Amino acid sequence: MTIWWLLLILASVGSLGVGFIWLAVRVGSASKKPEHDYNAEEAADRDVEHLFDATFREELRNRGRLHFEKIIGESAMFLQQDLRLTTSQLNEYMKSEITAKLQAELSNYEQSIVDAKDLAIESIQKTNSLIDEQRESLTEQVRQEIIKEKQQLILRFETNMADIINHYVMAAVGEQIDLSDQLEYILGEFERNKVAIIEDLNHGI
Amino acid sequence: MASEPAPAPKKITLPISVVTPSDVGRLAHELEVLENDLVQLKMQKTDNGVPQLSFTKGLERIAELNKFNLSNPADRLTLQGFLVEVKQKAPVLHISFNSEPSPLFLDKLMLWLRREIHPLVLLTIGLQPAIGAGCMVRTTNKYFDLSMRQTFMAKRPLLLEQIIPAVNETQPA
């Protein structure tokens, strides 16, 4: 039973294929061009040559040239205007940019000058303060040196005062005082040192 | 039988005029010369009797002061021994003055020194013009500045009391 059905299906498919091939052959033979169509196109070309001759083409070329020149001129004008506008805008932009840059640079420069000025003022103030301190220190040092020198002078004077006075007394009245006049003083001095002299003599004997 | 105690040795004093060790040496030398002269005179003894002796002032002075009879050999021997001992052992002070002291000054000084310091003390005198007033005394081991300068130094505070106010018055305020 199944085989019969299978054979039936195969026969149907085969008949459909044959029919399709036949149809394709019929359609291919119908699409071939006829010989007189090619001739028509050549005739049309000849008519076009006849209508658009050299003079007409020259006129058309001139008109086209003029139109083209007009368009070129208009375009050039528009381009010039655009260019001027662009140049003007560019100038404005450049001016504003340069001005802004210059302002910024000048501001920075001014700030730098202010900073440098502040720094210089601070430095000068520090220097002044330092100079004041050094001056005070130097003043104190000089004062101490003067006091020291004064004390040394006084000390030297005190140290040599006995010699000075002795020299002065002897120069002034030395000739008027001979040893006889000094006897009482000398004996007084002996009396004051008597014990020490006796003690030393007793040790020496 | 107990023997009598030996008499205490006679205390001999130096005259004020004997000041320096040289003076003592000169006296000892004179005494020695005298002794030699007497020996020679004895050897040359003639019929003229006791020879006449002549003494220097210094010798006469010490003999008189100590009641020695220089014609007596024992006294001369004692005095000789005394002078030698003085020359060897007497304490010596070296005193410098700014000028040559007069004999009168030395007499007074020696009188005081023999009375207060030592009865046989001798002096050597030096000159130091820089001393000014007073003197410098050098003993065996010490040096005493008895000059006016030392007195001024000792009394320096007193002088400063007078000088400092005067200096402060002259200084600007």
Chai-1 contact restraints between the chains, C-beta under 6 A:
chainA,res_idxA,chainB,res_idxB,connection_type,confidence,min_distance_angstrom,max_distance_angstrom,comment,restraint_id
A,A162,B,R149,contact,1.0,0.0,6.0,A-B,restraint_1
A,A162,B,F152,contact,1.0,0.0,6.0,A-B,restraint_2
A,A162,B,M153,contact,1.0,0.0,6.0,A-B,restraint_3
A,I165,B,F152,contact,1.0,0.0,6.0,A-B,restraint_4
A,N166,B,G132,contact,1.0,0.0,6.0,A-B,restraint_5
A,N166,B,M148,contact,1.0,0.0,6.0,A-B,restraint_6
A,N166,B,R149,contact,1.0,0.0,6.0,A-B,restraint_7
A,N166,B,F152,contact,1.0,0.0,6.0,A-B,restraint_8
A,M170,B,G132,contact,1.0,0.0,6.0,A-B,restraint_9
A,L179,B,F97,contact,1.0,0.0,6.0,A-B,restraint_10
A,L179,B,P101,contact,1.0,0.0,6.0,A-B,restraint_11
A,L179,B,F105,contact,1.0,0.0,6.0,A-B,restraint_12
A,S180,B,F105,contact,1.0,0.0,6.0,A-B,restraint_13
A,Q182,B,A133,contact,1.0,0.0,6.0,A-B,restraint_14
A,L183,B,K108,contact,1.0,0.0,6.0,A-B,restraint_15
A,I186,B,C135,contact,1.0,0.0,6.0,A-B,restraint_16
A,L187,B,W112,contact,1.0,0.0,6.0,A-B,restraint_17
A,E189,B,L146,contact,1.0,0.0,6.0,A-B,restraint_18
A,N193,B,F144,contact,1.0,0.0,6.0,A-B,restraint_19
A,K194,B,E116,contact,1.0,0.0,6.0,A-B,restraint_20
A,I197,B,I117,contact,1.0,0.0,6.0,A-B,restraint_21
A,I197,B,T139,contact,1.0,0.0,6.0,A-B,restraint_22
A,I198,B,I117,contact,1.0,0.0,6.0,A-B,restraint_23
A,D200,B,T139,contact,1.0,0.0,6.0,A-B,restraint_24
A,D200,B,T140,contact,1.0,0.0,6.0,A-B,restraint_25
A,D200,B,N141,contact,1.0,0.0,6.0,A-B,restraint_26
A,D200,B,K142,contact,1.0,0.0,6.0,A-B,restraint_27
A,L201,B,P91,contact,1.0,0.0,6.0,A-B,restraint_28
A,L201,B,H118,contact,1.0,0.0,6.0,A-B,restraint_29
A,L201,B,T139,contact,1.0,0.0,6.0,A-B,restraint_30
A,G204,B,T140,contact,1.0,0.0,6.0,A-B,restraint_31
A,I205,B,P91,contact,1.0,0.0,6.0,A-B,restraint_32
